[in-house]
Amino acid sequence: MPIQRQLTNERMSQIVVHGGTLYLSGQVGDDMQAGIEQQTRETLGNIERLLDLAGTDKTRLLSVTIYLKDIDAHFEGMNSVWDQWLPKGVAPARATVQAKLCEPQILVEMSVVAAVS
């Protein structure tokens, strides 16, 4: 069974597909000066763009891991955007944890596993 990789550099691939399952690398927003709601919107937008590039969409999410810089300060704001973004009836398995992220201004990062046709 072949492994497909897209948007690859020497360290990582943004998209990996194997056996009908898609894996996205951790995604963050573009504006690192923005608050949690805007960073979450941008992160989810980047996820949608990559899902589309791989031929799938957010209704096929299997699992999402959400990393928050400060879970006490950012959980509610992140969830308010997440709840508007995710269609009813397709909630993936999900874990949300507090983590020290690679840049101090990043407030949220998400990694995704999804089904592909």
Order of alpha helices (4+ residues) and beta strands (2+ residues): beta-beta-beta-alpha-beta-alpha-beta-beta
